[in-house]
Amino acid sequence: MAAFSGIAGSVTASTGGTVLVAGISEWTLDMSMSTVETTAFGETWDTKVPSVRTATGSFSGNREQADAGATALMNSFLGGSAVILRLYENATKYFLIGTAYFTSYSPTVSVKGKGELSYNFDVSGPVTYV
């Protein structure tokens, strides 16, 4: 598989209508799967079967106060409501997260820097790659 640039990456969110979250420059999606041990007496190697999967993630970038997407996500965090996220790798390929809950929302302002914003989220349910 050929390497690709992240320049076309983006994040969209749906809290009633789908909006691009402006200013985002980085996103991460961490997926994992648990296994269940099925080793029986007499076996010399552990045996396992797949079990539940889980995912968490984050995204961050420039804080844009007038952005409708950032405002919708802030309100979602403050209200404790779920959002639908799309984490784009390029213009057509993305991870679809049907239900995400924000676990942290961190705006940052520095006297010698720019306003920044970061979000962390937990996924409830499946993640699909489109």
DASULPE-V892324 format. One record per pair of residues at least 24 apart in sequence whose ideal C-beta (glycine too) atoms are under 8 Angstrom apart, sorted by the first residue. I is the first residue (numbers start at 1). J is the second residue. If there is no record, write none. Layout:
i=I j=J
i=I j=J
This chain:
i=4 j=89
i=4 j=90
i=6 j=89
i=8 j=88
i=8 j=89
i=8 j=90
i=8 j=91
i=9 j=87
i=9 j=88
i=9 j=89
i=9 j=90
i=10 j=88
i=11 j=59
i=11 j=85
i=11 j=86
i=11 j=87
i=11 j=88
i=12 j=69
i=12 j=85
i=12 j=86
i=12 j=88
i=13 j=69
i=13 j=72
i=13 j=73
i=13 j=76
i=13 j=83
i=13 j=84
i=13 j=85
i=13 j=86
i=14 j=83
i=14 j=84
i=14 j=85
i=15 j=72
i=15 j=73
i=15 j=75
i=15 j=76
i=15 j=81
i=15 j=83
i=15 j=84
i=16 j=72
i=18 j=84
i=18 j=86
i=19 j=68
i=19 j=69
i=19 j=72
i=20 j=69
i=21 j=59
i=21 j=67
i=21 j=69
i=21 j=70
i=21 j=73
i=22 j=62
i=22 j=64
i=22 j=67
i=22 j=69
i=22 j=70
i=23 j=61
i=23 j=62
i=23 j=63
i=23 j=64
i=23 j=67
i=23 j=70
i=23 j=117
i=24 j=59
i=24 j=60
i=24 j=61
i=24 j=62
i=25 j=60
i=25 j=61
i=25 j=62
i=26 j=59
i=26 j=60
i=26 j=61
i=27 j=57
i=27 j=58
i=27 j=59
i=27 j=60
i=27 j=87
i=28 j=57
i=28 j=58
i=28 j=59
i=29 j=55
i=29 j=56
i=29 j=57
i=29 j=87
i=29 j=95
i=29 j=97
i=29 j=127
i=30 j=55
i=30 j=56
i=30 j=57
i=31 j=55
i=31 j=127
i=53 j=126
i=54 j=123
i=55 j=97
i=55 j=122
i=55 j=123
i=55 j=127
i=56 j=103
i=56 j=120
i=56 j=121
i=56 j=122
i=56 j=123
i=57 j=85
i=57 j=87
i=57 j=97
i=57 j=100
i=57 j=120
i=57 j=121
i=57 j=123
i=58 j=118
i=58 j=119
i=58 j=120
i=58 j=121
i=59 j=87
i=59 j=118
i=59 j=119
i=60 j=116
i=60 j=117
i=60 j=118
i=60 j=119
i=61 j=116
i=61 j=117
i=62 j=114
i=62 j=115
i=62 j=116
i=62 j=117
i=63 j=107
i=63 j=108
i=63 j=109
i=63 j=114
i=63 j=115
i=63 j=116
i=63 j=117
i=65 j=115
i=70 j=117
i=73 j=102
i=73 j=105
i=73 j=119
i=74 j=105
i=76 j=102
i=77 j=102
i=77 j=105
i=77 j=119
i=78 j=105
i=82 j=124
i=83 j=121
i=85 j=121
i=93 j=129
i=93 j=130
i=94 j=129
i=94 j=130
i=95 j=127
i=95 j=128
i=95 j=129
i=95 j=130
i=96 j=127
i=96 j=128
i=96 j=129
i=96 j=130
i=97 j=121
i=97 j=123
i=97 j=127
i=98 j=125
i=98 j=126
i=98 j=128
i=99 j=123
i=99 j=124
i=99 j=125
i=100 j=124
